[in-house]
Amino acid sequence: MDTVFGNLDVFAEAFARTLSLTLFAAVGALILGTLIAAMRVSPVPPLRWLGALYVQAVRNTPLTVVFTFVVFGLPEVDVKLPFYRFAVLALTLYTAAFVAEAVRSGINSVATGQAEASRSVGMTFMQTLRLVILPQAFANIIPPLASVFIALLKNTSIASAFGVFEGIQGMNQLINDDGSAVIAIILTAAICYLGLALGLAALFNQLERRVRAS
């Protein structure tokens, strides 16, 4: 355990980076996923088809392939970013497909009569979606969104294979420095992931209670 206690700063830096990857990608995925969900329920057929194509293509593609495409494919078309930003982009694109499905299920759970009533008073599709449907949809999908973002937290570990210093790479660095403490290092990394996941779950539970109370 001396190796663990002597390198708490490494764990702190690595998992702070893991948390930042999660938060930035979560915000991006929530925005993009909501737009894709709107496309999937749009009255315009081409938008519905594009939204469905994106969701099906990304959900059935391994995250490592998405990372490879972003990290090595985008520079081929002169899009050059630090590996950290590439990692955020890859995680955002991947997670957005799952957010889109969660949001779409929430939209479908709202009574159709509300959309009909909104249209009867002259509201457009986008106004109805933004002002009437989405607020209710998000209230209904807090638990599935929590699962998506906890999965995102764990998926950040893929970034270590592409040069991003986060939880797994920090763990590997310490193991390379002191192989005799491998079990203690792995257990500490696992506890860190568990702590972050439980923290996210508690945050969403609190959010759900507030929404239900209101």
Secondary structure by P-SEA (a helix, b strand, c coil): caaaaacaaaaaaaaaaaaaaaaaaaaaaaaaaaaaaaaaacccaaaaaaaaaaaaaaaaccaaaaaaaaacccccccccccaaaaaaaaaaaaaaaaaaaaaaaaaaaccaaaaaaaaaacccaaaaaacccaaaaaaacaaaaaaaaaaaaaacccccccccccaaaaaaaaaaacccaaaaaaaaaaaaaaaaaaaaaaaaaaaaaaaaac
